[in-house]
Amino acid sequence: MSNDKSRFVVSADWVEKQLGAPEFRVVDASWYLPAQNRNGAAEYAAGHIPGAVFFDQDVIADHTSSLPHTIPSAEFFATEVGKLGISDTDTIVVHDGPGIFTAPRVWWLFRTMGAKNVFVMDGGIDGWKKEGRPLTTDLPEPAPAVFHTNFNPYAVTSFEEMRGIVSTGSKQIADARGAGRFTGEEAEPRAGMRSGHMPGAKSMPSGTFSVDGKFKDLASLRRHFEETGIDLSKPVVTSCGSGVTAAIITLALHSLGHENNTLYDGSWSEWGSREDTPVVTGKD
């Protein structure tokens, strides 16, 4: 891999060469918004990368939360990924449909739970199919594995912490929702939710980090933060609609060597649906 690209992002070419290697795991983390009219599980069943397992972001989640796909407990995560045959010491490559969309969230989850060798595949399954790479409908039957968790609580920001960050300005806030939702000009896709953003947040729409499903090079990512007004020498908290695409910004930060960042898991689903949280509209 060339050094102008993220060390956490791998090419489809590289993945194809590793298929079948011991302790190499491919994870399909495709998930879609209703408006996209796509079904990750159905597409996986119709043809997936040989050996790939399907990671359902709504199943491997905290079901006691009223919010969508909230981070699960370390114990539940370990049990579920163990069933998928994934150990914390494996080399894990996560992909989604279009590339750099929902895979970074699962990359972040694996890392937050203690896995060290976790990557995102450039281009997604859409790129893989377009390039005519191998597909199978055979369902893998992975031998159960043990995933030893080493949960990093600092990777996750709670609602109470977020309230403190907004009121004190102690961390920069990067919001991955689309520009229209950020300014409040577009309605939220979830009913009963206010439009706009947290005071002090900066708009960094999730789609601005990639081109044709491929992650931008490091210089472009760095420039994007600078132009947005985010100082990479200071702490950042990432947010989005429901905590999934915020991880694209998290991936970009870690790619640039920025370690002092955290993801607000409740994101706008939580903040925008409450009556006691400050919301502002407009570009700033």
Summary of the structure (lengths in Angstrom):
residues: 284
radius of gyration: 18.2
end to end distance: 37.7
largest distance: 52.9
contacts: 921
relative contact order: 0.16
helix: 32%
strand: 15%
